[in-house]
Amino acid sequence: MDIFQYIIANWSLIVTRTGEHLAIVGVAVGLALITGVPIGVAITQNQRVASATLYAASIIITLPSIALFGIMIPILSVFGQGIGYMPAVIAVLLYSQLPIIRNTYTAISNIDPAFREAARGMGLTRMQRLCEVELPIAIPVIMVGVRMAVVMNIGVTAIAAYIGAGGLGAFISRGISQTDPRQLITGALAVSVLAIAADFALLTVQRLLTSPGLRK
């Protein structure tokens, strides 16, 4: 009952923190999508480059989030951005690369060669084949990678509160430091609900972007 009353009393603050959380995740994953999809497409041309790229992205994602945030502080302090929004966005951007690059690479690599041959026979250029044939077929798999990146990084962004980035993690960090289970549980519940809601929203986007012939 105390937790329920706490949530009602602090509802406006929860909404504000949710907006901060979404601002970090949305910008970071958006940038990761802009960079990751072209990288995933490009590495399909060379297996050795693909292996090296995916291995490097895998190493980044294994770094503990608190350690990565810590690494960002001295590097970005040179530009006066050692704590706060900027290091949080960069860290989440790095964590988002692997699922997006890997799913793009997998989707493009596994397209039936017959589709490419048919497009080539119609006189389409390489770029036209990519934009009009390959990417539309690959969208469902790419969107799965985006959903994975968003859900995973909603949790990671909660740690960003420790470097002054705000977000829902502020409830968790203060709950721990003040030994206040109301704040701790409120933050944990809010992060979980946000992750579930974001996944369902992106699933809807995925269905809308998928060609009707591929939805089954």
Long-range contacts (C-beta under 8 A, 24 or more apart in sequence): 2-182, 3-181, 3-182, 3-185, 3-186, 6-182, 6-183, 6-186, 7-186, 10-186, 14-168, 14-171, 14-186, 14-190, 17-166, 17-167, 17-168, 17-170, 17-171, 17-190, 18-168, 18-190, 18-194, 20-165, 20-166, 20-167, 20-168, 21-154, 21-157, 21-158, 21-166, 21-167, 21-168, 21-169, 21-191, 21-194, 22-194, 23-85, 24-85, 24-88, 24-89, 24-92, 24-157, 24-160, 24-165, 24-167, 25-92, 25-150, 25-153, 25-154, 25-157, 25-198, 27-89, 28-88, 28-89, 28-90, 28-91, 28-92, 28-93, 28-96, 28-153, 29-92, 29-93, 29-96, 29-146, 29-149, 29-150, 29-153, 31-89, 31-93, 32-93, 32-96, 32-97, 32-100, 32-149, 33-96, 33-100, 33-146, 35-97, 36-96, 36-97, 36-100, 36-101, 36-104, 36-145, 37-100, 37-104, 37-142, 39-97, 39-101, 39-104, 40-100, 40-101, 40-102, 40-103, 40-104, 40-105, 40-107, 40-108, 40-142, 41-104, 41-105, 41-108, 41-130, 43-101, 43-105, 44-105, 44-108, 44-109, 50-105, 53-101, 54-98, 54-101, 54-102, 54-105, 57-97, 57-98, 57-101, 57-102, 58-98, 60-94, 60-95, 60-97, 60-98, 61-95, 61-97, 61-98, 65-91, 65-95, 65-156, 65-159, 66-159, 66-162, 68-94, 68-95, 69-159, 69-160, 69-162, 69-163, 72-163, 73-163, 83-163, 83-164, 83-165, 84-163, 84-164, 84-165, 85-165, 85-166, 87-160, 87-163, 87-165, 88-157, 88-160, 88-163, 88-165, 88-167, 91-156, 91-160, 92-153, 92-156, 92-157, 92-160, 95-149, 95-152, 95-153, 95-156, 96-149, 96-153, 99-145, 99-146, 99-148, 99-149, 99-152, 100-142, 100-145, 100-146, 100-149, 101-145, 102-145, 103-141, 103-142, 103-144, 103-145, 103-146, 103-148, 104-138, 104-141, 104-142, 104-145, 106-141, 107-137, 107-138, 107-140, 107-141, 107-142, 108-134, 108-138, 111-137, 111-138, 136-211, 137-211, 137-214, 139-206, 139-209, 139-210, 139-211, 140-206, 140-210, 140-214, 143-202, 143-205, 143-206, 143-209, 143-210, 144-206, 146-202, 147-199, 147-202, 147-203, 147-206, 150-195, 150-198, 150-199, 150-202, 151-195, 151-198, 151-199, 154-191, 154-194, 154-195, 154-198, 155-191, 155-195, 158-187, 158-191, 168-194
